[in-house]
Amino acid sequence: MDNRNSLHVEIFPHGGWWKDSRGRSGQVPQGQPRQTPLATIALFANALGQDGWTLTDVASQQHNAYRLTFVPAATAATATATTASDKGAPRRALICLG
C-alpha cells in the first residue's frame, strides 16, 4: 500500500485530544461518549470510517496514547482484492468502519 495515502492519527483517549500526520488536531466533542479509552478510539475511528477511511492498524504507545493508521477505503478494497487473488498467500482481514 502507498504510504503517502495513509493517515496516521495519535489519540489521547482520556482527554479526547488527537493529532494527525497532516498537521491537524482537535478534541472529541464533550457531548460524545468518552467514558473509556476504547469508547473514545471507537468514536473517532467510526467518524473517519464514515468519511471514507479504513482502519488498518492500531498500536498503543507511551502515556496512554494510541496510534491509528487509516487508508482511503478505495485503496483498502484494492489491497484486499489483490491479497485474496494471490494463491497460497495469507489473507489479511481489514476492518472497514462506516
N, CA, C and O of each residue as an XYZ file, in Angstrom:
392
protein
N       0.838     -1.183      0.000
C       0.000      0.000      0.000
C       0.879      1.241      0.000
O       1.952      1.248      0.603
N       0.436      2.261     -0.659
C       1.174      3.503     -0.765
C       1.070      4.276      0.543
O      -0.023      4.663      0.957
N       2.218      4.501      1.197
C       2.231      5.203      2.487
C       1.814      6.658      2.362
O       1.370      7.253      3.344
N       1.946      7.248      1.175
C       1.575      8.652      1.007
C       0.076      8.868      1.157
O      -0.363      9.961      1.513
N      -0.702      7.840      0.888
C      -2.156      7.955      1.016
C      -2.642      7.663      2.424
O      -3.799      7.937      2.745
N      -1.781      7.112      3.271
C      -2.231      6.729      4.606
C      -2.319      7.948      5.522
O      -1.658      8.966      5.313
N      -3.147      7.807      6.528
C      -3.342      8.849      7.528
C      -3.022      8.234      8.884
O      -3.604      7.216      9.258
N      -2.112      8.838      9.612
C      -1.743      8.361     10.944
C      -2.310      9.339     11.967
O      -2.130     10.552     11.853
N      -2.992      8.798     12.957
C      -3.612      9.629     13.985
C      -3.124      9.161     15.349
O      -3.194      7.975     15.669
N      -2.636     10.087     16.138
C      -2.276      9.807     17.528
C      -3.402     10.364     18.383
O      -3.748     11.542     18.288
N      -3.968      9.503     19.218
C      -5.109      9.925     20.034
C      -4.812      9.675     21.507
O      -4.280      8.630     21.884
N      -5.166     10.654     22.324
C      -5.009     10.586     23.770
C      -6.422     10.450     24.333
O      -7.080     11.452     24.612
N      -6.887      9.215     24.500
C      -8.303      8.984     24.763
C      -8.841      9.532     26.072
O     -10.037      9.809     26.163
N      -8.006      9.699     27.088
C      -8.548     10.161     28.369
C      -9.032     11.599     28.292
O      -9.973     11.969     28.994
N      -8.410     12.416     27.456
C      -8.871     13.787     27.286
C      -9.574     13.997     25.966
O     -10.169     15.049     25.728
N      -9.505     12.984     25.099
C     -10.144     13.090     23.806
C      -9.358     13.881     22.776
O      -9.877     14.176     21.699
N      -8.107     14.232     23.088
C      -7.281     15.001     22.152
C      -6.695     14.098     21.090
O      -6.397     12.933     21.355
N      -6.527     14.633     19.877
C      -5.928     13.885     18.781
C      -5.114     14.817     17.890
O      -5.336     16.028     17.866
N      -4.164     14.230     17.155
C      -3.419     14.955     16.126
C      -3.100     13.961     15.021
O      -2.920     12.770     15.277
N      -3.032     14.458     13.786
C      -2.799     13.541     12.678
C      -1.535     13.892     11.908
O      -0.893     14.911     12.165
N      -1.193     13.029     10.962
C       0.037     13.175     10.188
C      -0.032     14.313      9.174
O       0.961     14.615      8.513
N      -1.172     14.930      9.049
C      -1.323     16.055      8.122
C      -1.328     17.398      8.848
O      -1.631     18.433      8.254
N      -0.989     17.373     10.140
C      -0.866     18.599     10.913
C      -2.136     19.089     11.565
O      -2.142     20.160     12.171
N      -3.212     18.332     11.457
C      -4.469     18.732     12.081
C      -4.533     18.191     13.506
O      -3.887     17.195     13.830
N      -5.314     18.854     14.349
C      -5.511     18.376     15.721
C      -6.886     18.825     16.195
O      -7.521     19.685     15.585
N      -7.326     18.233     17.282
C      -8.624     18.599     17.825
C      -8.963     17.782     19.046
O      -8.106     17.110     19.620
N     -10.212     17.844     19.437
C     -10.693     17.117     20.598
C     -12.072     16.547     20.288
O     -12.894     17.194     19.639
N     -12.313     15.330     20.760
C     -13.625     14.714     20.609
C     -14.615     15.588     21.371
O     -14.352     15.945     22.520
N     -15.745     15.942     20.765
C     -16.711     16.835     21.428
C     -17.140     16.327     22.803
O     -17.280     15.123     23.019
N     -17.345     17.254     23.720
C     -17.730     16.921     25.088
C     -19.010     16.100     25.148
O     -19.141     15.251     26.030
N     -19.941     16.319     24.259
C     -21.216     15.617     24.282
C     -21.117     14.159     23.855
O     -22.066     13.397     24.040
N     -19.989     13.761     23.289
C     -19.816     12.392     22.823
C     -19.342     11.498     23.977
O     -18.690     11.976     24.904
N     -19.669     10.206     23.918
C     -19.251      9.302     24.999
C     -17.735      9.139     25.026
O     -17.123      8.757     24.029
N     -17.131      9.438     26.192
C     -15.688      9.289     26.353
C     -15.378      8.632     27.698
O     -14.367      8.948     28.325
N     -16.237      7.728     28.138
C     -16.053      7.141     29.454
C     -14.807      6.266     29.533
O     -14.161      6.209     30.579
N     -14.464      5.588     28.452
C     -13.301      4.702     28.461
C     -12.431      5.012     27.252
O     -12.918      5.560     26.263
N     -11.145      4.666     27.323
C     -10.261      4.886     26.170
C     -10.779      4.202     24.907
O     -10.730      4.781     23.821
N     -11.270      2.981     25.044
C     -11.763      2.252     23.878
C     -12.964      2.942     23.245
O     -13.084      2.971     22.020
N     -13.853      3.497     24.061
C     -15.015      4.216     23.529
C     -14.579      5.439     22.742
O     -15.158      5.741     21.699
N     -13.573      6.143     23.223
C     -13.069      7.323     22.524
C     -12.443      6.938     21.194
O     -12.687      7.589     20.178
N     -11.640      5.886     21.196
C     -10.996      5.428     19.963
C     -12.044      4.953     18.958
O     -11.958      5.275     17.772
N     -13.024      4.196     19.424
C     -14.078      3.697     18.540
C     -14.876      4.851     17.935
O     -15.203      4.823     16.748
N     -15.187      5.848     18.730
C     -15.924      7.006     18.245
C     -15.141      7.718     17.150
O     -15.693      8.079     16.111
N     -13.855      7.915     17.392
C     -13.014      8.614     16.424
C     -12.856      7.795     15.142
O     -12.983      8.330     14.041
N     -12.576      6.490     15.288
C     -12.391      5.622     14.119
C     -13.680      5.529     13.308
O     -13.633      5.504     12.078
N     -14.815      5.478     13.970
C     -16.095      5.419     13.271
C     -16.335      6.693     12.466
O     -16.828      6.632     11.340
N     -15.992      7.832     13.031
C     -16.168      9.101     12.311
C     -15.325      9.122     11.043
O     -15.799      9.558      9.995
N     -14.081      8.658     11.124
C     -13.239      8.609      9.926
C     -13.760      7.567      8.940
O     -13.672      7.764      7.728
N     -14.297      6.471      9.445
C     -14.879      5.460      8.571
C     -16.045      6.009      7.782
O     -16.216      5.676      6.609
N     -16.839      6.836      8.405
C     -17.970      7.456      7.713
C     -17.503      8.465      6.670
O     -18.232      8.789      5.733
N     -16.273      8.961      6.845
C     -15.703      9.901      5.883
C     -14.917      9.197      4.777
O     -14.260      9.856      3.971
N     -14.979      7.856      4.733
C     -14.341      7.123      3.644
C     -12.956      6.578      3.932
O     -12.209      6.284      2.999
N     -12.595      6.435      5.191
C     -11.296      5.877      5.570
C     -11.479      4.473      6.137
O     -12.522      4.159      6.711
N     -10.457      3.628      5.973
C     -10.461      2.271      6.509
C      -9.340      2.151      7.539
O      -8.190      2.485      7.254
N      -9.674      1.683      8.715
C      -8.694      1.476      9.777
C      -7.878      0.233      9.458
O      -8.444     -0.840      9.251
N      -6.542      0.364      9.416
C      -5.684     -0.777      9.095
C      -4.778     -1.195     10.239
O      -4.268     -2.316     10.234
N      -4.562     -0.316     11.230
C      -3.658     -0.673     12.323
C      -3.955      0.186     13.549
O      -4.286      1.366     13.435
N      -3.830     -0.429     14.719
C      -3.942      0.281     15.993
C      -2.789     -0.181     16.864
O      -2.569     -1.382     17.022
N      -2.052      0.766     17.429
C      -0.936      0.429     18.305
C      -0.972      1.326     19.532
O      -1.174      2.536     19.422
N      -0.775      0.727     20.699
C      -0.716      1.541     21.911
C       0.690      2.109     22.041
O       1.670      1.479     21.644
N       0.771      3.303     22.599
C       2.039      3.990     22.781
C       2.182      4.414     24.228
O       1.327      4.120     25.064
N       3.264      5.105     24.512
C       3.506      5.594     25.868
C       2.458      6.632     26.260
O       1.817      7.242     25.404
N       2.300      6.815     27.537
C       1.424      7.840     28.111
C      -0.039      7.665     27.689
O      -0.744      8.648     27.457
N      -0.488      6.417     27.591
C      -1.883      6.102     27.272
C      -2.339      6.672     25.937
O      -3.510      7.013     25.773
N      -1.431      6.776     24.992
C      -1.775      7.248     23.654
C      -1.882      6.048     22.720
O      -1.289      4.998     22.969
N      -2.638      6.216     21.655
C      -2.802      5.169     20.656
C      -2.526      5.755     19.281
O      -2.874      6.903     19.007
N      -1.905      4.968     18.423
C      -1.640      5.391     17.046
C      -2.515      4.557     16.122
O      -2.423      3.330     16.097
N      -3.357      5.234     15.372
C      -4.261      4.592     14.428
C      -3.788      4.904     13.019
O      -3.394      6.034     12.730
N      -3.824      3.919     12.147
C      -3.447      4.116     10.753
C      -4.659      3.840      9.876
O      -5.327      2.817     10.021
N      -4.929      4.754      8.975
C      -6.061      4.660      8.060
C      -5.568      4.788      6.629
O      -4.546      5.424      6.372
N      -6.290      4.189      5.706
C      -6.080      4.388      4.276
C      -7.437      4.715      3.661
O      -8.471      4.361      4.228
N      -7.445      5.388      2.505
C      -8.734      5.617      1.843
C      -9.416      4.286      1.552
O      -8.744      3.313      1.210
N     -10.720      4.228      1.680
C     -11.465      2.979      1.521
C     -11.208      2.321      0.176
O     -11.134      1.094      0.114
N     -11.070      3.083     -0.904
C     -10.815      2.507     -2.226
C      -9.463      1.794     -2.246
O      -9.347      0.730     -2.855
N      -8.454      2.343     -1.606
C      -7.129      1.729     -1.538
C      -7.196      0.419     -0.772
O      -6.587     -0.568     -1.185
N      -7.922      0.393      0.328
C      -8.050     -0.819      1.138
C      -8.776     -1.906      0.362
O      -8.398     -3.075      0.449
N      -9.799     -1.555     -0.386
C     -10.545     -2.549     -1.165
C      -9.666     -3.159     -2.244
O      -9.748     -4.360     -2.498
N      -8.828     -2.353     -2.881
C      -7.914     -2.852     -3.899
C      -6.896     -3.800     -3.278
O      -6.605     -4.851     -3.848
N      -6.356     -3.444     -2.125
C      -5.361     -4.293     -1.455
C      -5.978     -5.617     -1.035
O      -5.330     -6.658     -1.140
N      -7.208     -5.595     -0.564
C      -7.882     -6.821     -0.149
C      -8.121     -7.724     -1.350
O      -7.919     -8.934     -1.253
N      -8.546     -7.168     -2.475
C      -8.789     -7.958     -3.678
C      -7.493     -8.578     -4.188
O      -7.489     -9.732     -4.617
N      -6.405     -7.836     -4.149
C      -5.113     -8.346     -4.597
C      -4.651     -9.479     -3.698
O      -4.194    -10.511     -4.190
N      -4.763     -9.303     -2.395
C      -4.337    -10.333     -1.453
C      -5.167    -11.603     -1.625
O      -4.620    -12.705     -1.592
N      -6.456    -11.464     -1.806
C      -7.326    -12.625     -1.940
C      -7.051    -13.395     -3.222
O      -7.276    -14.604     -3.270
N      -6.570    -12.722     -4.262
C      -6.327    -13.400     -5.528
C      -4.978    -14.105     -5.564
O      -4.754    -14.933     -6.447
N      -4.079    -13.810     -4.643
C      -2.768    -14.464     -4.601
C      -2.922    -15.874     -4.057
O      -3.395    -16.062     -2.936
N      -2.525    -16.868     -4.847
C      -2.632    -18.251     -4.386
C      -1.581    -18.524     -3.322
O      -0.413    -18.169     -3.481
N      -2.002    -19.151     -2.253
C      -1.075    -19.531     -1.195
C      -0.683    -18.402     -0.264
O      -0.052    -18.646      0.765
N      -1.035    -17.189     -0.595
C      -0.679    -16.064      0.259
C      -1.667    -15.987      1.416
O      -2.856    -16.249      1.233
N      -1.186    -15.629      2.609
C      -2.110    -15.491      3.734
C      -3.083    -14.355      3.478
O      -2.724    -13.334      2.890
N      -4.311    -14.539      3.920
C      -5.318    -13.485      3.751
C      -5.194    -12.472      4.860
O      -4.890    -12.819      6.002
N      -5.425    -11.236      4.530
C      -5.347    -10.171      5.512
C      -6.734     -9.575      5.683
O      -7.356     -9.140      4.714
N      -7.199     -9.558      6.884
C      -8.526     -9.003      7.163
C      -8.399     -7.522      7.463
O      -7.572     -7.124      8.283
N      -9.194     -6.716      6.820
C      -9.211     -5.288      7.073
C     -10.524     -4.928      7.748
O     -11.578     -5.469      7.413
N     -10.449     -4.020      8.690
C     -11.645     -3.575      9.385
C     -12.150     -2.329      8.682
O     -11.462     -1.309      8.658
N     -13.331     -2.401      8.115
C     -13.933     -1.261      7.448
C     -14.974     -0.642      8.379
O     -15.911     -1.316      8.807
N     -14.808      0.612      8.681
C     -15.752      1.314      9.545
C     -16.599      2.230      8.695
O     -16.097      2.885      7.781
N     -17.862      2.274      8.991
C     -18.726      3.226      8.312
C     -19.549      2.651      7.214
O     -20.315      3.371      6.574
